[in-house]
Every structure is written in C-alpha cells, then in structure tokens.
Amino acid sequence: MADIVVGIASSHTPQLSSGVDMWPDHAERDRRNPRLLGRDAQYHAYGDLLELAPPGLDPELTPQTWEAKYARCQDAIGSLATVLRAARADVAIVVGDDQREMFLDDGIPAFACFAGDWLTDISPDDEALERVPAGIRAAFWAVHGSAPGSGADGEAPEPTRHPVLAELGLHLAEGLTADGFDLTLLTRQPEGRTLGHAFTFPRYRLGLTDETPIVPIFVNTYYQPNVPSAARCYDLGRAVRRAVATWNSRARVAVIASGGLSHFVVDEELDRSVLAALVDGDARVLKNIHRDRLRSGNSEILNWITAAGALEGLTATVLDYVPGYRTPAGTGAGMAFARWQ
C-alpha cells in the first residue's frame, strides 16, 4: 500500500519572492485596501486599522529588519526543499486554494480534485500584465517559473505543463466520496484557465522536481458562501490519509500545504496558536478556529489544517515563523514554514 512519508507547509505570499525592495509596493496596496481583516475578525479600512494597531511596530519596519526577515524566509524555504528532496517522494498531494484562476463564477466547488495527466500554468498576456502591481510582477518567477517578458521577443513565457498522477486523483475521488465528501472531480482543465499559484509555488520554490507528479486538492478558502469550516477541512485531510492507505501502490507520497498564514493583517496570536496546535497534534484546537477569523488571506490556514489531518501520526516541526509587518497599521503577512516527518 502507498505511504505518506513527509509533509511540508509554506506560505506563498509574493512578499517571500519579490525582494525587500518591493515590500513598500505591497504596503501601498494595503493602504488602498478597504477590507482589511483585523485581529478582531472585523473588516477595516487602513486608516481605522492604524488607530487599532499595537504599539511598538516601528522597529519592525526598518530596512535592516526587513532584510533580516527576508533572509530567514529564504533559509526556511531552502530547508523545506532539502526535506522534500530527501524524502524521495513519487507523488505530491498539494493542498491549496484557487483564486479565480481555474474556477470562476460558473462554478466554485468547496473541495475539488484533478485526475487528468497534465495541468497547465499560463502566464498573463501583455494586456493583463499591465494591470498587475509591480510587487506582484516581481514575484512572478515563484509562480510561473520565469519573470514577465522572459519569453521569445519579450513576450509572455510559453505555458508550462505540470504532470498529474491521474491514477491517484481518481482513487482519492472515489475514497473521499465513499467517506462522505462530495468532491468535485475534474479530468480536463477548463479552456483559457490556468493552474493557480498555490499549486505552482511548490515546483518553483520548494524544490518539487519537474518529474514528480502532483495531485491537487482545491479548497475554497476565499469565496463565500461555500467555504468549509476548519473542522470539515481537518476531517477531509483525515479522509485523504485513509484513501492513500488503501491505494494499491508502493508509492511514497508527500503532502504539501501551500499558503497562509495570516494576511493582509499580521495576527501573531492566531498564527502562533495554529503552529502550536500543529506541533502538539491538537486537532481540537485546529478544528475549532471560528470561521470569522479564517477570512481574507487568513483563510489559507485551512490548507494547513487540511494537511494536518492528512499527516496525523507524523511529527510536526516549525522551521520558522516570520511576522512580516510592512506598515505601521500592522499589515503584512505571517510567513510560516513547517515539516512533518
């Protein structure tokens, strides 16, 4: 039977891959954002959030602090790549959220799985690229494998195909359905849609080799009203683990959680409580996080919770947690990196 041999989890915010010189650009987008989810689980405009910000953030906003934090993140990403490489996984189950990349208003499933042979990453064309903020463009290499305009004659790079292990995707769909999860199954990529950044980031930043196939599990973390609860996500992960255990294969399976933690307001209390529960193997804490706290960027914590359910029985270690503040209002990203072995 197949065996889950390793798990890794990483934030995938552009703040990790754009370079510190672009952090002010990320900060400027925060200032224009009218719906910043505060630590009180309510939405605020930037000015209101500034009044609620904890004191003493000035030392977090110096160039020296930013450089040091950026370096820590790169070290942690490198460590995760080493862990993944050493595990010699035959296939990676990647748990992530789609942000209107594969799924649009014609259908956003709560949970979905893909069981074709390939998924294609399509870089934006020149017209779409004009609308992308500079800080996001600077991190495109981490989600598209190359910088904008790096194709022939300065055009967008050619679409990149990512191998998928259809056999495992079909087995997961069957097993999860039998376990009480009404999973949406795709065997063909919708025309004109792209594989999302949550699923390409492991390839380009976490050392997943070009030859290692993935099986994506899509969790709708962002788009109401059919966002699953933390408890439902944890139980989905448990069902994934049971399904892998019944797969008639000797494959070594990795589980990768992509995204999170808190953003676009750093919530250290929430982040640290999640990480402590992972280390302690405390499913009760993870399953009982209120859905109001898991909105906006915070919602990607659900990907980690799903992975934690799949990785029960392995030991979790937090490699680093870096609260990446980028404004006096406390906006930014809680960047975290963990492994299960």
C-alpha positions as CSV (number, residue, x, y, z in Angstrom):
1,M,0.0,0.0,0.0
2,A,1.1,3.6,-0.5
3,D,2.6,5.5,2.3
4,I,2.6,9.2,3.3
5,V,6.3,9.7,4.1
6,V,6.6,13.5,4.5
7,G,4.7,16.7,4.8
8,I,5.7,20.3,4.3
9,A,3.8,23.6,4.5
10,S,4.8,27.0,3.4
11,S,3.4,30.5,2.9
12,H,3.4,31.6,-0.7
13,T,2.9,35.3,-0.4
14,P,4.6,37.5,-3.0
15,Q,6.4,39.1,-0.1
16,L,8.5,36.0,0.0
17,S,9.8,36.2,-3.5
18,S,9.7,39.8,-4.6
19,G,12.8,41.1,-2.8
20,V,12.7,43.5,0.1
21,D,12.8,46.5,-2.3
22,M,9.2,45.6,-3.3
23,W,7.8,45.5,0.2
24,P,6.9,49.2,0.1
25,D,4.8,48.3,-3.0
26,H,3.0,45.6,-1.1
27,A,2.5,48.1,1.7
28,E,0.9,50.7,-0.6
29,R,-1.7,48.1,-1.8
30,D,-2.6,47.6,1.9
31,R,-3.2,51.3,2.3
32,R,-5.7,51.2,-0.6
33,N,-7.4,48.1,0.6
34,P,-10.9,49.0,2.1
35,R,-11.4,45.5,3.6
36,L,-8.5,44.6,5.8
37,L,-9.4,41.8,8.2
38,G,-8.3,42.9,11.7
39,R,-7.3,40.9,14.7
40,D,-10.9,41.4,15.9
41,A,-12.1,39.4,12.9
42,Q,-13.8,42.5,11.5
43,Y,-13.1,44.3,8.3
44,H,-11.5,47.8,8.4
45,A,-10.2,50.5,6.1
46,Y,-6.5,51.2,6.5
47,G,-7.0,54.4,8.5
48,D,-9.2,52.8,11.0
49,L,-6.8,49.9,11.3
50,L,-4.0,52.3,12.0
51,E,-5.8,53.5,15.1
52,L,-6.2,49.9,16.4
53,A,-2.6,48.9,15.7
54,P,-0.5,47.5,18.5
55,P,2.2,50.0,19.8
56,G,5.9,49.5,19.1
57,L,5.9,48.4,15.5
58,D,8.4,51.0,14.3
59,P,11.4,48.6,14.8
60,E,9.6,46.1,12.6
61,L,9.6,48.5,9.6
62,T,13.3,49.3,9.2
63,P,15.3,48.2,6.2
64,Q,17.6,46.2,8.4
65,T,14.7,44.3,10.0
66,W,13.1,43.6,6.6
67,E,16.4,42.3,5.2
68,A,16.9,40.0,8.2
69,K,13.4,38.6,8.0
70,Y,13.6,38.1,4.2
71,A,16.9,36.1,4.7
72,R,15.2,34.0,7.4
73,C,12.4,33.1,5.0
74,Q,14.8,32.1,2.2
75,D,16.7,29.9,4.6
76,A,13.5,28.2,5.7
77,I,12.4,27.7,2.1
78,G,15.7,26.1,1.4
79,S,15.3,23.8,4.3
80,L,11.9,22.7,3.1
81,A,13.4,21.9,-0.3
82,T,16.0,19.8,1.4
83,V,13.4,17.9,3.4
84,L,11.3,17.2,0.3
85,R,14.3,16.1,-1.8
86,A,15.5,13.7,0.9
87,A,12.0,12.1,1.2
88,R,12.3,10.8,-2.4
89,A,8.5,11.1,-2.9
90,D,7.0,9.6,-6.0
91,V,4.0,11.9,-6.0
92,A,2.9,15.1,-4.1
93,I,-0.6,15.8,-2.9
94,V,-0.8,19.6,-2.9
95,V,-3.5,21.3,-0.8
96,G,-4.2,24.8,-1.9
97,D,-6.8,27.4,-2.8
98,D,-7.7,28.7,-6.2
99,Q,-8.1,32.4,-6.5
100,R,-10.2,32.8,-9.7
101,E,-7.5,31.0,-11.7
102,M,-9.2,27.7,-12.5
103,F,-12.6,28.3,-11.1
104,L,-14.8,31.4,-11.8
105,D,-18.5,32.3,-11.4
106,D,-19.5,29.3,-13.5
107,G,-18.6,27.1,-10.5
108,I,-16.5,27.3,-7.4
109,P,-16.5,24.0,-5.6
110,A,-15.9,23.7,-1.8
111,F,-13.5,20.8,-2.5
112,A,-12.2,19.6,-5.8
113,C,-9.6,17.2,-7.2
114,F,-8.0,16.8,-10.6
115,A,-7.4,13.5,-12.3
116,G,-6.1,14.3,-15.8
117,D,-2.5,13.8,-16.9
118,W,-1.4,17.5,-17.0
119,L,-2.3,20.9,-15.7
120,T,-1.0,23.9,-17.5
121,D,0.3,27.2,-16.0
122,I,-0.4,30.1,-18.3
123,S,1.4,33.4,-17.7
124,P,-0.7,36.5,-18.2
125,D,-0.5,38.2,-21.6
126,D,0.8,41.8,-22.0
127,E,-2.6,43.4,-21.5
128,A,-3.3,41.5,-18.3
129,L,0.3,42.1,-17.1
130,E,-0.2,45.9,-17.4
131,R,-2.8,45.6,-14.6
132,V,-0.5,43.7,-12.2
133,P,1.2,45.7,-9.4
134,A,4.9,45.9,-9.6
135,G,5.5,43.9,-6.4
136,I,3.3,41.1,-7.7
137,R,5.2,41.1,-11.0
138,A,8.5,40.9,-9.2
139,A,7.4,37.6,-7.6
140,F,6.1,36.1,-10.8
141,W,9.1,33.8,-11.1
142,A,7.9,32.0,-8.0
143,V,4.5,31.1,-9.5
144,H,5.3,31.0,-13.3
145,G,8.9,29.8,-13.2
146,S,10.2,32.9,-15.0
147,A,9.9,36.7,-15.0
148,P,7.4,38.6,-17.1
149,G,8.5,39.2,-20.6
150,S,11.1,36.4,-20.5
151,G,9.7,34.6,-23.5
152,A,10.8,35.0,-27.1
153,D,10.9,38.6,-28.2
154,G,9.9,39.7,-24.8
155,E,6.5,38.0,-24.9
156,A,4.9,36.0,-22.1
157,P,6.7,32.7,-21.4
158,E,5.2,29.6,-23.0
159,P,2.6,27.8,-21.0
160,T,4.2,25.2,-18.7
161,R,2.7,21.7,-18.2
162,H,2.8,20.2,-14.7
163,P,2.4,16.4,-14.6
164,V,-0.5,15.0,-12.6
165,L,-0.9,11.4,-11.4
166,A,-4.4,10.7,-12.6
167,E,-4.5,7.2,-11.0
168,L,-4.1,8.7,-7.5
169,G,-6.5,11.5,-8.3
170,L,-9.2,9.0,-9.3
171,H,-8.5,6.9,-6.2
172,L,-8.8,9.9,-3.9
173,A,-12.0,11.0,-5.5
174,E,-13.5,7.5,-5.0
175,G,-12.2,7.2,-1.5
176,L,-13.3,10.7,-0.3
177,T,-16.8,10.2,-1.8
178,A,-17.2,6.9,0.0
179,D,-16.0,8.8,3.1
180,G,-18.9,11.3,2.9
181,F,-17.2,14.1,1.0
182,D,-19.0,15.4,-2.1
183,L,-15.9,16.2,-4.1
184,T,-15.9,17.9,-7.5
185,L,-13.7,15.8,-9.9
186,L,-12.1,17.4,-13.0
187,T,-10.3,15.4,-15.7
188,R,-9.9,18.3,-18.1
189,Q,-8.6,21.8,-17.5
190,P,-11.2,24.4,-18.5
191,E,-10.1,26.2,-21.6
192,G,-8.4,29.5,-21.0
193,R,-7.9,28.9,-17.3
194,T,-4.6,28.4,-15.5
195,L,-3.3,26.3,-12.7
196,G,-3.2,28.6,-9.7
197,H,-0.2,29.9,-7.8
198,A,-0.8,27.8,-4.8
199,F,0.0,24.7,-6.9
200,T,2.9,26.0,-8.9
201,F,4.8,27.5,-5.9
202,P,5.9,24.1,-4.6
203,R,7.5,23.4,-8.0
204,Y,9.3,26.7,-8.4
205,R,10.2,27.5,-4.8
206,L,10.0,24.3,-2.7
207,G,12.1,22.1,-4.8
208,L,9.5,19.7,-6.2
209,T,11.2,18.3,-9.3
210,D,9.8,18.7,-12.8
211,E,9.3,14.9,-13.0
212,T,7.4,14.5,-9.7
213,P,3.6,14.5,-10.5
214,I,1.2,16.3,-8.3
215,V,-2.4,15.6,-7.3
216,P,-4.0,19.0,-6.5
217,I,-6.7,19.2,-3.8
218,F,-8.5,22.5,-4.2
219,V,-10.0,24.0,-1.1
220,N,-12.3,27.0,-1.5
221,T,-10.9,29.2,1.3
222,Y,-11.8,32.6,-0.1
223,Y,-15.2,32.7,-1.7
224,Q,-18.3,32.7,0.4
225,P,-20.8,31.2,0.9
226,N,-19.5,27.7,0.5
227,V,-16.2,28.0,2.4
228,P,-15.8,24.8,4.5
229,S,-15.2,25.0,8.2
230,A,-11.9,24.2,9.9
231,A,-13.4,21.0,11.3
232,R,-14.5,19.9,7.8
233,C,-11.1,20.6,6.4
234,Y,-9.3,18.6,9.1
235,D,-11.7,15.7,8.5
236,L,-11.0,15.9,4.8
237,G,-7.3,15.6,5.5
238,R,-8.0,12.5,7.6
239,A,-10.0,11.1,4.7
240,V,-7.1,11.7,2.3
241,R,-4.8,9.8,4.7
242,R,-7.3,6.9,4.7
243,A,-7.6,6.9,1.0
244,V,-3.9,6.9,0.4
245,A,-3.5,3.9,2.8
246,T,-5.9,1.9,0.6
247,W,-4.2,2.8,-2.7
248,N,-2.7,-0.3,-4.3
249,S,0.7,1.1,-4.9
250,R,4.1,1.2,-3.3
251,A,4.4,4.9,-4.0
252,R,6.0,7.3,-1.5
253,V,3.6,10.2,-1.1
254,A,4.3,13.8,0.0
255,V,1.6,16.2,1.3
256,I,2.2,19.9,0.7
257,A,0.2,22.7,2.1
258,S,0.5,26.0,0.2
259,G,-0.5,29.4,1.5
260,G,-1.1,31.3,4.7
261,L,-0.7,32.2,7.4
262,S,-2.4,35.5,8.5
263,H,-2.6,38.2,5.9
264,F,-3.2,41.0,5.0
265,V,-3.0,42.0,8.7
266,V,-0.5,40.1,10.7
267,D,-2.2,38.2,13.5
268,E,0.6,36.7,15.6
269,E,-1.8,35.3,18.2
270,L,-3.7,33.4,15.6
271,D,-0.6,32.2,13.7
272,R,1.2,31.1,16.8
273,S,-1.8,29.2,18.2
274,V,-2.1,27.3,14.8
275,L,1.5,26.4,14.8
276,A,1.5,25.3,18.4
277,A,-1.5,23.1,17.7
278,L,0.3,21.5,14.7
279,V,3.3,20.7,16.9
280,D,1.2,19.4,19.7
281,G,-1.0,17.4,17.3
282,D,-4.0,19.1,18.8
283,A,-6.8,18.5,16.4
284,R,-9.4,20.0,18.8
285,V,-7.8,23.5,18.6
286,L,-7.4,23.4,14.8
287,K,-11.0,22.2,14.2
288,N,-12.5,24.9,16.5
289,I,-11.0,28.0,14.9
290,H,-14.0,30.2,14.2
291,R,-14.7,30.8,10.6
292,D,-14.8,34.6,11.1
293,R,-11.1,34.5,11.8
294,L,-10.5,32.5,8.7
295,R,-11.5,35.0,6.1
296,S,-9.5,37.1,3.6
297,G,-5.8,35.9,3.4
298,N,-6.2,34.2,6.8
299,S,-8.4,31.7,5.1
300,E,-5.4,29.9,3.6
301,I,-4.8,28.5,7.1
302,L,-7.4,26.0,6.1
303,N,-4.9,24.5,3.7
304,W,-2.6,23.8,6.6
305,I,-5.4,22.4,8.7
306,T,-6.3,20.0,5.8
307,A,-2.7,18.9,5.5
308,A,-2.5,18.4,9.3
309,G,-5.4,15.9,9.1
310,A,-3.7,14.0,6.3
311,L,-0.4,14.0,8.3
312,E,-1.7,12.7,11.6
313,G,0.8,10.2,13.0
314,L,3.9,12.2,11.8
315,T,5.7,14.7,13.9
316,A,5.3,18.4,13.0
317,T,8.2,20.8,13.4
318,V,8.0,24.6,12.8
319,L,11.1,25.7,11.0
320,D,10.4,29.4,11.4
321,Y,7.6,31.9,11.8
322,V,8.3,35.4,10.5
323,P,5.7,38.1,11.1
324,G,6.4,40.2,8.1
325,Y,5.0,43.6,9.1
326,R,5.1,46.2,6.3
327,T,3.1,49.2,7.6
328,P,2.5,50.9,11.0
329,A,-1.1,49.6,10.9
330,G,0.3,46.1,11.3
331,T,-0.4,44.9,7.7
332,G,1.7,42.3,6.1
333,A,2.0,38.5,6.1
334,G,2.6,36.0,8.8
335,M,5.1,33.8,6.9
336,A,5.5,30.3,8.3
337,F,7.3,27.1,7.3
338,A,6.8,23.6,8.8
339,R,7.6,20.0,8.1
340,W,6.1,16.6,9.2
341,Q,8.3,13.5,9.3
